[in-house]
Amino acid sequence: MWKQIGTALIAVWLPISGFATERTAPDIAGSLDGERREWFILSHGNDSNASFVELGDDINIDITGSVDDEAWEGAEALSISLTMNEEQLANAVVMHSIGATIAPPLYTSEGGKVAVTLTRYERSSQTVHVAGKIEGVLALQIELGEPPSLDEGIEIDVAFDISAQKIEF
């Protein structure tokens, strides 16, 4: 009987205890093309949409924010790739997908006029915490091999605050 009571208590406790992380705020938020937008970094165990690798003196941070706070979807995703060298931002690429994948057509900072500024960068052995702002105009790239066009660009003004997990090969 105690075993059945214990099992029932565990069954009641599990759904409310923390297997699913409740979001209080998005990881990336601001405006895109004049509309208020939010993106979430999803993770499950060691899988995360925010990760980093060490390549020599560089640390490459890849972030993909999803508009759905529960499902890993590529549609309307915001991808941010940061390259850090000696704790300084060396390069940044920002892309906003139109379809379900990060393939043209999409909006990109390459060929656009985008400024990425960091307000925080902290590194431990297995995590990187990075926060900052992305402002400017993303250019539309219609097809692979074609240059992005600012004529059909969209304005971006978002802030992000992210913890990325280290990937080791």
C-alpha positions as CSV (number, residue, x, y, z in Angstrom):
1,M,0.0,0.0,0.0
2,W,2.8,2.5,0.8
3,K,4.4,1.7,-2.5
4,Q,1.1,2.7,-4.3
5,I,0.8,5.9,-2.3
6,G,4.4,6.8,-3.0
7,T,3.9,6.1,-6.7
8,A,0.8,8.2,-6.7
9,L,2.6,11.1,-5.0
10,I,5.5,10.9,-7.5
11,A,3.0,10.9,-10.4
12,V,1.3,14.0,-9.0
13,W,4.6,15.8,-8.2
14,L,6.5,15.1,-11.5
15,P,4.2,17.2,-13.8
16,I,4.6,20.3,-11.5
17,S,8.2,19.9,-10.5
18,G,10.5,21.0,-13.2
19,F,10.9,18.6,-16.1
20,A,9.6,21.3,-18.3
21,T,11.2,24.7,-17.8
22,E,8.7,27.5,-17.5
23,R,9.7,30.6,-19.3
24,T,9.2,34.0,-17.7
25,A,10.8,36.0,-20.4
26,P,12.2,35.5,-23.9
27,D,15.9,35.2,-24.5
28,I,15.8,37.6,-27.5
29,A,13.2,40.3,-27.7
30,G,12.6,43.6,-29.6
31,S,11.3,44.7,-32.9
32,L,11.6,43.2,-36.4
33,D,10.2,45.3,-39.2
34,G,8.3,47.5,-36.7
35,E,6.6,44.5,-35.0
36,R,7.3,43.4,-31.4
37,R,8.9,40.0,-31.5
38,E,10.2,37.3,-29.1
39,W,12.5,34.3,-29.5
40,F,13.4,31.5,-27.1
41,I,16.5,29.4,-26.7
42,L,15.4,25.8,-26.3
43,S,17.4,23.1,-24.6
44,H,16.9,19.6,-23.5
45,G,19.7,17.9,-21.6
46,N,22.9,18.6,-23.5
47,D,21.1,19.7,-26.7
48,S,20.7,23.5,-26.9
49,N,20.0,26.1,-29.5
50,A,22.8,28.1,-28.0
51,S,26.3,26.5,-28.1
52,F,29.9,27.4,-28.6
53,V,33.2,25.8,-29.8
54,E,36.8,26.8,-29.4
55,L,38.7,27.1,-32.6
56,G,42.3,28.1,-31.8
57,D,42.1,31.5,-30.1
58,D,38.5,32.1,-31.3
59,I,35.3,31.2,-29.6
60,N,32.4,30.7,-32.0
61,I,29.0,31.1,-30.5
62,D,25.9,29.9,-32.4
63,I,22.5,30.9,-31.2
64,T,19.1,30.1,-32.8
65,G,16.0,31.6,-31.3
66,S,12.7,30.0,-31.9
67,V,9.4,31.9,-31.9
68,D,7.7,28.9,-30.1
69,D,8.9,28.5,-26.5
70,E,8.2,24.7,-26.6
71,A,9.0,23.4,-30.1
72,W,12.3,23.5,-32.1
73,E,11.1,25.1,-35.3
74,G,13.1,26.9,-38.0
75,A,10.2,29.0,-39.2
76,E,10.7,32.7,-38.3
77,A,13.9,31.7,-36.4
78,L,16.5,34.3,-35.5
79,S,20.1,33.0,-35.8
80,I,23.1,34.9,-34.3
81,S,26.7,33.8,-34.9
82,L,29.3,35.5,-32.9
83,T,33.1,35.1,-33.1
84,M,35.0,36.2,-30.0
85,N,38.8,36.7,-30.0
86,E,40.5,37.6,-26.7
87,E,37.1,38.5,-25.2
88,Q,36.4,41.0,-28.0
89,L,33.7,40.6,-30.6
90,A,35.6,39.9,-33.9
91,N,32.6,39.1,-36.2
92,A,28.8,38.8,-36.1
93,V,26.3,37.4,-38.5
94,V,22.6,37.7,-38.0
95,M,19.9,35.9,-40.0
96,H,16.1,35.8,-39.9
97,S,14.5,32.9,-41.7
98,I,11.4,33.4,-43.7
99,G,10.7,29.6,-44.2
100,A,11.3,26.6,-42.1
101,T,15.1,26.5,-42.7
102,I,18.0,28.9,-42.6
103,A,18.3,28.9,-46.4
104,P,17.2,31.7,-48.9
105,P,15.0,33.4,-49.0
106,L,16.0,35.0,-45.7
107,Y,17.1,38.2,-44.2
108,T,20.8,38.6,-43.3
109,S,23.3,41.1,-41.8
110,E,25.7,40.2,-44.6
111,G,25.1,43.0,-47.1
112,G,22.9,44.8,-44.6
113,K,23.7,47.6,-42.2
114,V,23.6,46.0,-38.8
115,A,25.5,46.8,-35.6
116,V,26.0,44.2,-32.9
117,T,27.1,45.4,-29.5
118,L,27.9,43.3,-26.5
119,T,27.0,44.4,-23.0
120,R,28.2,41.3,-21.2
121,Y,30.6,38.4,-22.0
122,E,31.5,35.9,-19.3
123,R,33.1,32.5,-19.9
124,S,33.4,29.5,-17.6
125,S,34.8,26.2,-18.8
126,Q,31.5,24.8,-20.1
127,T,29.3,27.9,-20.6
128,V,29.5,31.4,-22.1
129,H,27.1,34.1,-21.0
130,V,26.6,36.8,-23.6
131,A,24.2,39.7,-23.7
132,G,23.9,42.6,-26.1
133,K,21.9,44.4,-28.8
134,I,21.4,44.1,-32.5
135,E,20.3,47.2,-34.4
136,G,20.1,48.2,-38.1
137,V,18.7,46.8,-41.3
138,L,18.9,43.1,-42.5
139,A,19.1,42.6,-46.2
140,L,16.9,40.2,-48.2
141,Q,18.7,37.4,-49.9
142,I,16.3,35.7,-52.3
143,E,18.6,32.8,-53.7
144,L,21.9,31.2,-52.9
145,G,24.7,32.9,-54.8
146,E,22.8,36.1,-55.2
147,P,23.9,39.2,-53.2
148,P,21.5,40.3,-50.5
149,S,19.5,43.5,-51.2
150,L,19.0,46.4,-48.8
151,D,16.2,47.7,-51.0
152,E,13.9,45.0,-49.5
153,G,15.5,45.0,-46.1
154,I,13.8,45.0,-42.7
155,E,14.7,46.9,-39.6
156,I,15.9,45.0,-36.5
157,D,16.2,46.3,-33.0
158,V,16.5,43.4,-30.5
159,A,18.3,42.7,-27.2
160,F,19.6,39.2,-26.2
161,D,20.8,37.6,-23.0
162,I,21.9,34.0,-23.5
163,S,23.9,31.2,-21.9
164,A,25.5,28.9,-24.5
165,Q,26.8,25.4,-23.8
166,K,30.2,24.2,-24.9
167,I,30.3,21.5,-27.6
168,E,33.3,19.2,-27.6
169,F,34.2,16.8,-30.4
